[in-house]
Structures are given as structure tokens and as C-alpha cells.
Amino acid sequence: MGTAHLLLPPGVEDIREMPGQHFDLIRRSMIFLGFEEMPEEDRPPRKIWLDDKELVAHFDRLKEKRKAEAGGDTVSTDMTENSLAKDMIIE
């Protein structure tokens, strides 16, 4: 079950039973806790944690950095761009 149940008020058995705002706060809190488990150089700065656009940009930059470190030779997970899977797509 994990530890999310510790954040729920008495009588609430499932996070999906929470009001939307509470659900979003718990979900976001769990994301923030996940940042702490990341290598320090990959963690987004705390000042952007509440800015969804900046977070997306941070992780896009991190993805591009990893791609460049790998020599730019990575396999795409997009089925339409993956040459190995392209023959399997029926149009």
C-alpha cells in the first residue's frame, strides 16, 4: 500500500475518495518527496517545484543532456519514430 495512507484522514480508505484539492496536494507532495531521491545534480531547484511549466522544461533539459551524454544515439520510444517498430504500424 505504500505510505500514502498515512496522509489520509480517519475513515478515508483510498486517496481517490479525497476531495480534488486534497488529492492534488498529496500527489504533489509525493512527487516532491521523489525529487529528494534523485541525484542532486538532476533535482529541479526548489523555487520551480510549484511551476509546472518550469518543471517540464527542467526535465526536458535533463533528457536532452542525457541524450547528448549518450552521443545522441538513443532509441526513440515513440512508435512512429522508432525504425524497428515502424513496420508494425498499420495505417
C-alpha positions as CSV (number, residue, x, y, z in Angstrom):
1,M,0.0,0.0,0.0
2,G,2.9,2.4,0.5
3,T,2.9,5.3,2.9
4,A,0.3,7.5,1.2
5,H,-2.4,6.0,3.5
6,L,-0.7,7.8,6.4
7,L,-1.7,11.1,5.0
8,L,-5.4,10.2,4.8
9,P,-7.9,11.4,7.4
10,P,-9.7,8.8,9.6
11,G,-12.4,6.9,7.7
12,V,-10.9,7.5,4.3
13,E,-9.6,4.3,2.9
14,D,-8.4,5.3,-0.6
15,I,-6.7,8.5,-1.8
16,R,-9.3,8.6,-4.6
17,E,-12.0,9.3,-2.0
18,M,-10.4,12.6,-1.1
19,P,-11.7,16.0,-2.4
20,G,-9.8,17.1,-5.5
21,Q,-7.7,19.7,-3.8
22,H,-6.6,17.3,-1.1
23,F,-5.8,14.6,-3.7
24,D,-3.7,17.1,-5.7
25,L,-1.8,18.2,-2.6
26,I,-1.0,14.7,-1.6
27,R,0.0,13.7,-5.1
28,R,2.2,16.8,-5.4
29,S,3.8,16.1,-2.0
30,M,4.7,12.6,-3.1
31,I,6.3,14.0,-6.3
32,F,8.3,16.4,-4.2
33,L,9.5,13.5,-2.0
34,G,10.5,11.7,-5.1
35,F,12.7,14.7,-6.1
36,E,14.7,14.1,-2.9
37,E,15.6,10.6,-4.1
38,M,17.1,11.9,-7.3
39,P,20.8,12.5,-7.7
40,E,21.5,16.1,-6.6
41,E,22.6,17.3,-10.0
42,D,19.3,16.1,-11.6
43,R,16.9,17.6,-8.9
44,P,14.9,20.6,-10.0
45,P,15.6,23.7,-7.9
46,R,13.0,24.1,-5.1
47,K,12.0,27.5,-6.5
48,I,10.3,25.9,-9.5
49,W,8.6,23.0,-7.7
50,L,5.2,24.7,-7.9
51,D,5.7,25.9,-11.5
52,D,4.6,23.1,-13.8
53,K,5.9,24.7,-17.0
54,E,9.4,25.2,-15.4
55,L,9.4,21.6,-14.1
56,V,8.6,20.3,-17.6
57,A,11.3,22.5,-19.0
58,H,13.8,21.2,-16.4
59,F,13.1,17.6,-17.2
60,D,13.2,18.3,-20.9
61,R,16.7,19.8,-20.5
62,L,17.7,16.9,-18.4
63,K,16.5,14.5,-21.1
64,E,18.5,16.4,-23.7
65,K,21.6,16.4,-21.5
66,R,21.3,12.6,-21.1
67,K,20.8,12.2,-24.8
68,A,23.9,14.3,-25.6
69,E,26.0,12.4,-23.0
70,A,25.0,9.2,-24.8
71,G,26.2,10.6,-28.0
72,G,22.7,11.4,-29.3
73,D,22.3,7.8,-30.3
74,T,19.3,6.8,-28.3
75,V,16.3,4.6,-29.3
76,S,13.1,6.5,-29.6
77,T,10.1,5.2,-27.6
78,D,7.7,6.9,-30.0
79,M,6.4,4.1,-32.2
80,T,6.2,6.4,-35.2
81,E,9.8,7.4,-34.9
82,N,11.3,4.0,-33.9
83,S,12.6,2.4,-37.1
84,L,12.4,-1.0,-35.5
85,A,8.7,-0.7,-34.8
86,K,7.8,1.3,-37.9
87,D,7.0,-1.8,-40.0
88,M,4.5,-2.9,-37.3
89,I,2.3,0.2,-37.7
90,I,-0.8,-0.2,-39.8
91,E,-2.0,3.0,-41.4
